[in-house]
Amino acid sequence: MAIKKAWGGRFKKKTASSVESFTESISYDRRLYKYDIEGSIAHTKMLAKCNLITGKEKDVIIKGLREILSDIKADKFKFKTEQEDIHMNVESVLVKRIGNVAKKLHTARSRNDQIALDLRLWVRDQIKDVVGAITNLQLEMILKAKVFGKGVLPGFTHLQHAQPILIGHYFLAYVEMLERDRTRLGDCLKRVNKSPLGACALGGTTLNIKPEITSKLLDFDSPFDNSLDAVSDRDFCLEFAASLAIISMHLSRLSEEWIIWSSQEFDFLDIDDSYCTGSSIMPQKKNPDVLELIRAKCGRVYGNLFSLLTIMKALPLSYNRDMQEDKEAIFDSSDTVKDCLIILKKLIKKTTFKIDNIERSCQKGFPDATGIADYLVKKGIPFREAHEIVGKMVKKHSKSGKELSDISIKDFKQFSPLIDKDIYETLGVKNYIKQYRSHGSTSPKLVQKRISAWEKKLQKLIG
């Protein structure tokens, strides 16, 4: 027997099965069941307070909704494609269970404001989950920095040796990136947390409702101010998707570095076997597949963002069925980024830095050259002249195999008579590191101070 559609009154023919299959969204929006029922309960309470249903009707409807919620959680609820979406699946079963009183639930409500509500409630919870995963990853980085943070690492620009930095300073850079991600999501939450319920299809309703009641019950900051905008807005999805794309980009950058650093050419770190895979033909291989997949999934998250932007591009007000396509993209991005954050935290915990190899690598490429330029500046030489002097030193000794610390005072004075024996306090990566003074630099004292401050802050956030 064909299922009667909630909107079928003006239609003479039943919906073609191919159309039902093509237009359904229950296969993926069923994950919104908790929010759909939560919103319906709040809406029911508001209807009762506005005398649009009786107190007895309210109790019957809410009891029925809570029973459906329990059934879905227990996997006892049968979702039907013919009912199109999560809203109609819940409502149709509610009607069967409690009778015609269930039909009053949709008073002063449309599926347009209903799905806008469900999505906002879902995004709100997802933001909290992603923020929690970011905080855990940040703390793992800080804990790793405490273990290996005093080791000296070659800092790179253009993937060439540039200046030496502390491993702790390296981790702090990613902690800062992730902090921007965390606070960006917090800012996004401010715009998510506005209730659209009561906007109805697009123009509101002639019934005397109070959207501020449902807004308060659902813990929103405020209700909508324009019903037309409330049902057609998906900026909050776009903003969340954009934030997720930036997070994914940050994770991809670290993944790329660690893929390179785990190669034999660098051999800076050892990723635990449990977070690597092998080759089906080459028995010696140990591949950083987890990092490669994190790197690749960035493209997937970018794609979802552009899909959402394209869906919303040029859509006339207000709701259009195009917007049904928003859910799979935003669901996938959130799932993907959370998975990446969680597994990267575990991988970092199981990774060891090969300090001896890293410090040997620091000897290459005259990483303390800028230190000599700074030394000359302190002697009164303009930086551009100091830069040229040191450049000539590097040019002369790049073929001799000597490090700058191997050059004698006599040779140094050929480049500048102002150079004296105190130059050796700057030479060598460990000496050079000690010379850093500026705010936010890789100064050992500052780095340790920042690590301690971050650990205290993150521990407090995690509770």
N, C-alpha and C positions, 0 to 999 in steps of 0.2 A: 504493500500500500504506500502510495506516494506521501511524503511528509508535507504537511501544509506549511507554506512559507509565511513568516510574520508580515511580509510585505505583499502577499499574493492576492489581495482583494481586487485589484484592478486588472488582473491577468486572466485570460481565458484558457491559456495553454500551460501545461506544466513545464518546468525548466528541463531542457535537454540534459541528459546525463553527462554529455561531453562538456557542457557549460558548467555544470556543478563541479566537475573535476578540475576545470580550468580556473574557476573563480574561487574555489575554497581556500581558506587560510588556516583551518583548524589543524592541519598537519604540522604547523609550526607555531601558531599563536596560542595553542593549548598551554604552553608554558606560562601564559599570563593568567592562568586560572585563579591563583591566589589573589591577585590584584583586582581581577574582575569581580570576584565575590566580595572582597573587602570593600570595593567601591559601591557595590550594590547594597551591602549592609548599611553603609553610611547614608546612601541615598534613601533607603527605606526609613531610617531614623529621621531624616530631614522631612520626608513626606508626612510622617506622623506629626512632627512638631508644627508643620504648616497646615494641619488638619485636612490633608488631601487623602489620607487613609486613617483608619481608626487604630487605636493602640493595640487591639486584639489582632487586627490584620498585620500590623507591624511585627508582632511576636511570631505569628505563623510564618510569615515570609522569611524572617531572619533565621528561625529554627530550620526551615527547609534549606536555606542557603548554606548553613553550617553543616547540615547533614551531607549535602552535595560535596562540600569542601573535604569532609572526612572521607567520603567515598573515593574522590580523586586521589587523595594522598595515599589511600590504601589500594589503589589501582583497581577499584571496583566500578569505575565509571566508564561507560562506553561512549566514546566520542563518535559522532556521525558526520560524514562528509556532507550529507544533504542539508545539514543545519549550518553549513558555511563556515562559521567562526566560533570562537570561544563564548561570545555573548549569547548567541542563539542556542548553542548546545546546553549551556547552563539554564537558560530561561525555559527551554522546551521541557527539560526534565523537571524543573520546578513546577511547571503547570501540571504535569502528570501526577506529581506527588501531592500537591496541596490544592489543586483545582484552580478555578477562575480567579481566586484572589491573587494568584501569582501574576496575572495579567496587569495588575495595578502597579507592579514594580517599574514598568517602563514609563509611567506617568512623568511628564516633564523631563524626559531624557531621550537622547538619540544614540544610536551606535556611534555617531560622529564624536560626541563629547565623551562617550564611554571608552572608546579606544584611545582617545587622547589622554584620558585619565589613566588607563591601564599602563600605557607606555611611560607616562611620567612617574608613576609609582615604581615601575620596573627599573627605569633608568636611575632613579634615586637610590634604590638598593644596590644596583650595579656599581654606581660610583663609590659607595661605601666599601664594597668588596674589593674593587680595584685599588682604592686608596689603602686598604689594609694590606694587600699584596705588595704594593709599592713600599710601604713602611717596613714590612718584613725583609724585603730585598735590600733596602737601605741599611738596615741593621746588620744583615749578613755581611755586607761590604765593609761596614765599620769594624766588625769582629775580625774579618780577614785583614783589614788594615792594621789592627792591633798586633797581629801575629807577624806579618811581613812588612809592615809599614815603614820600618827604618831602613829597609833595603834600598839601594840606589838603582834607578831605572833610567835607561836612555829616553829622554823625551824626544818626540818626533814632530817635525813639520815637513810636509811634502813626502812623508814616509822616509825622511833622511834624519840621521842623528842630529839633534839640535842642541839641547842643554840637558844636563842631568837633573832628574827630579826624584823625589822619594816615592816609593810604591804607595805609601799612605796618601800622598798628594794626588796620585793617580786615582785611587778609589774615591777620594773626596770630590773629585771632579764629577764622577758619575752620581754620587750622592746628591750633589747640587742639581744636576740634570733632573734626577728623579723627584727632587723637592719641588722643582718648577712644575713637573707633571702633577704632583700631589696637590699643590695649591691651585693649579689651573682647574683641576677637577672640582675643588672646593668652590671656586668662582663659578664654574658651570652649574653647580648645584643650586646656586641662588636663583638662576633663571629657570631651572627645572621645577623648583618647588612652588609653583603657582597652579592652583586647581582650575581645570577647565570645566568641571562638572556643573551643569546648569546652563551651559551655553546651548544645549540641545542640538538641533541640526545645524543651525547657523545664526538664527536671529533671536535666540532666547525663547521665552514662552509667555503666554498670556496668563498663565497660572501664577498664583502668589507663592513663589518659592523663595528660599533663602540660601543661596550658594555659600554664604559665609559659614553656614552650619556644617556642610559637608567638608568644606575646606579645613575647618578646625578639627573635625573628627578624624580626618586623614592626615593631620599634622602638616598641612601646607602652611606657608607663610601668609598667603592671601588667596582669594579667588580671582578669577579672570576679570579684566576690565572691559573687554570687547568680545562679544560672543562670536563674531565673524572670524576674528583672529584666533580665538581659543581653539576652534575646531580645525583650522587650516594650518596652524603653526607646527612645524617640525624642526624649528631652529635648535631646540634642545637636543634633538637626535643628531643633528649635524654637528653641533658643538661637542657633544660627547664623542662622536665618531672622529672628529678632528683631534681631540685630546688623545684618544686611543692611538691614532696614527702617529702622533708625535712621540708617545711612549714607545711604540713599536720601532720607530726610527732610532731612538736612543738605545734600545736593546740590540738592534741590528748593528749599531756601531761597535758596541762592546763585543758582540759575537764575532764580527769581522776581525777585530784585533786579536782576540784569543785564538781564532782559527789560525791566523798567521803566526802568533807566538807559540802555538803548540807544534808547529812544523819543525822538522830537523834543522832547517836553515836558521831559525831563531832559537828554538829549544828553551824558551823562557819559563814554560810552565808545564805541569803534568796534570791532565784531567783524569780523574779516577776512571778506572776501567768500566765501572757500572754506569757511567754516563757517556760512553763511547760505543761504537760498533766496529765490526770488522768487515773484511772483504770475503766474498764467496769464492774468489779465485786466488787472492794473494794472502797467504797465511800470516805475513808479518804486519799487515796493516792495522792501525788503530785510528779510526776516523772520528772527528768531532761532529758527528751528525746532528746532535741536539742543537749545537750552536749554528750549524748550517740551516737547520729548519727554522730556528728563530729568525735568522737573517732573511730567509725566504718569505716567511709569513708576514713580514713587513709589507711586501707587495700586495698580499691578500687584504690586509687592513686598509692600505691605500685604495685598493680597488673598491672596497665597500664604501669608503667615504665618497669617492667619485660617483658611485652608483646612486647614493643618496642625493648628492648635489644635482645629478642629472634628472632624477625623479622629480625633484622640486622645481627644477628650472622651468619657468614660463607657465606654471600651473595657475590657472585663474582661481580666484576665491569662489567658494570656500573649499569644502571637502571634495576630493575627486578619488575615484577608485585606484588611481595610480599609487596613492599613498599606502595602499595595502602592501606594496612592495618594499616599504621601508623596514619592515620587521626582520626579515631574514638577514639583511645586511648588518643591521645594528646588533642583532643577536650574535651573529658570527664574529664580528669584531670584538665584542666584549668577551666572549668565550675564548677567543684566540689569544688576546692580550693577557687575560688572567692566567691561562695555561702557561704562557711564555714567562710571565713574572714568577710563577710558582716553581717551575722547573729550573729556571736560571738561578734562583736562590739556592736550590739543592745542589746544582752543579758547582756553583762558586764555593759552597761549603766543602765540597769534595776535591777542590783543586789546590795544588801545591805549587808555589813559585820556586823556581830553581835559582836561588840567589847567586850562587857562584857563577853560573852561566850568564846571568843578567849583568853582574858586575864586570865580568870580562868583556862583555859587549859594550859596556860604557866606555871602554878605553878607545874605541874606534871613533874616528871622525872629529877629533879635537873638540870634544864637548865643553871643555873649559875655556875655549877661545873668547867667548863673550866676557868671561871673568877678567881676562887680561885687559880687554877694552875698558871695562869698568874701573879697573885698577889705574889705568892711564888717565881716565877722567878725574879720578880722585887726586891725581898729580897735577891737574890743571889743564890737561890737553882736551880740546874740543872733541866731542864724541865722534864726529865724522872723520877727524884726523886719526883718532885712536882706532877706529874701525879699519882704516886703510893700513895702518901700521901692523895690526894683527893679521890682516889679510895677507900681507907680504910674508909674515912669519909662517903662516900656514902654507903658502905657496912654496916656500923654500924647503920646508921640512916634510911636506906631504909625500915626497919621494924618498926621503931618507929613512923612513920607518921609525923616526923618533916621535915620542909624545912631547908636548910642550913642556912638561915637567922635566924632560931630559935635557933641555937646552941650558947651557951654562950662562952665568951672568955676563960673561964676556960677549957671548953671542947675542944675548938679549940687548945689550947696550948698543950693538950695531944698529938696532932698530930704533932705540930711544935711550938717550943718556939718563933719563929720569927713572928708568927701571933699576930697582935695587933688590937686595936679597929677600926683602919682605914679599916679593912677587910669589915666592914658593908657598906662601900661606894661602894663596888663591888657587894654585895649580893642583891638578888631580881632582877627580870627581867628588871625592869625600870632603876635601878641603873646600872646593867650590860651593858645595851644598851648604856648608857652614856659614858662608858669606851672605846668604840671602837674608834680607831684612824687611822687605816691603810687605805691606798688608796683603794677605791672600796668597803669598808666595809659598814656595816649597821649603821655607825655613823649618828646620827640624823642630824648634820650639813651638812655632806657630801651628805646624801640622799636628803635633801631639795635642796641643790645646784644642784644636778643632775636632780631632777624633774624640776626645773626652767629652766635649760639648755635645757633639752629635749623638754619641752613645747615650748620654743622659736624656737628651730630648726624645730620641726614638724609643727608648725603654719606657718613658713616661707615656708616649702616644699608644704604644702597644698595651701598656698596663700590666 
